[in-house]
Amino acid sequence: MGARELPALLVGIKVTRFGESTGAVTTAVQLLNPSISNSGSAASPLTYGPLHRQVDWDNFVAGVPGYEKLSSTDNKFECLRSADTTAIFNGLVIAQNEFTEQFPWCPIIDGMGGFMPELPSLLFAKRSLRRYHSSLARICMKG
């Protein structure tokens, strides 16, 4: 099932999305609604195209034991699905030692049909978003 079929299945069903910190940023991007975020969206790193942080992704894949040679291939996701959590964690630790910026794991502009087809500000300007009912909450005891 793809993202295009999902809305048809949810007709008449109320869905609640919640996000805190990074989850709030992801939720806001997915719904393209500035009122659906707890924190993070204004302070998030700049949005770039898919190649901007490619070196961080390649370092992560190369750091997963047994998957070092995958970083230059196109089937990384398929192969990494078989890696265990310890191997994935090891890859993350190695990648963190090589990061070129503080927050390398951020949404990217990945084109038509992707998670973020273009800059959210352009999508807002074009009104290329869906209308959702939203509610706001404040977390006072965070941490």
Steps between C-alpha positions, in 0.01 A plus 500: 500500500636839406450848634248572226268214604509576873265804501229294329518244780473767769178663377282559804773395743653752738876477522713670764862585427729614779858603498740648748828658393610311187162329487331841496715606206415182310130535579499865391675411173261213431191707564644831379324682779702740717255463789578130537835512668619509857855611434776493250351626177636855521837379629540214256802491271465634149333276245720383215484262207580129538874521436582764763533253789584194290843467663336450842274227362795331326704511823211339688462216249877447483509484881252211526713186546471273197342770284805719434496446123132597468559873544569538128206288379133577437357213709598625846151491653423150379823362646492699825159353583678175585749667738443460873459795737855470637646532150273797422603669826869444420449665162333796668786544748757494220298746292466737798878526523508628141200738501561828321213681675308471826175356359570289192187283516240741366231488233624575151330621185456174312279603209156412371347203677752525783464587867575869435452582129623860531563767762208513747484879456431448127235239578334746741510775236340271241249382759602146411391362832203327648273643763516326835337572830773568748541537870785647696652384825786609717738267680606652830692209652729418209814312582 
